Amino acid sequence: MRTPFDILAEYERRSLAHAVVLPIAETAPDQWRGVGYRVGKRRLVSAFDEVVEIVPMPPITPVPGAQPWMLGIGNLRGNLFPVIDLKQFLEGERTVLHEGQRVLVMRQAGGDVALTIDELYGQRSFGTAQEVEAGSLAEGRYSHFVGRAFKAEDEAWGVFALSLLARTPEFRQAAH
């Protein structure tokens, strides 16, 4: 008498015998891919491995004595994390929050951090032939985080290194 396990093993063997092997989707070696967004007037992209997720702005609890660019503490699925106004940190000007506001969640030592953005563009891919000088995208405080750029459809995109932001002493010290 066949056991339920034997029956399932036979189903698996028969289904695998009819499986179609699909080609492996690979990114071309000369492609750079990331998440595109806007902060102020700058179009930026950050590597996929630096962005944990993109979520709607969580309810925020203010933290007394924090820097003005730290909006407070947010809660996402029971995990608490700081919510940072990235534009205010970089440019000194507060982001105008709106309904449907999104935040990029990045990982740093000690836990995740949410960063406000002005607009989300989603996935972006660039070829090495599209690489250009960072120029004005790397001016001011952005110079520490934007080391390269790409141009696509007459728009320049600065590659913003979230990993460098996470290691910046000023960013890590949100208390006054």
Secondary structure, 3 states (H helix, E strand, C coil): CCCHHHHHHHHHHHHHHCCCCCCCCCCCCCEEEEEEEEECCEEEEEEHHHEEEEEECCCEECCCCECCCEEEEEEECCEEEEEECHHHHHHCCCCCCCCCCEEEEEEECCEEEEEECCEEEEEEEEEHHHEECCHHHHCHHHHHCEEEEEEECCEEEEEECHHHHHCCHHHHCCEC
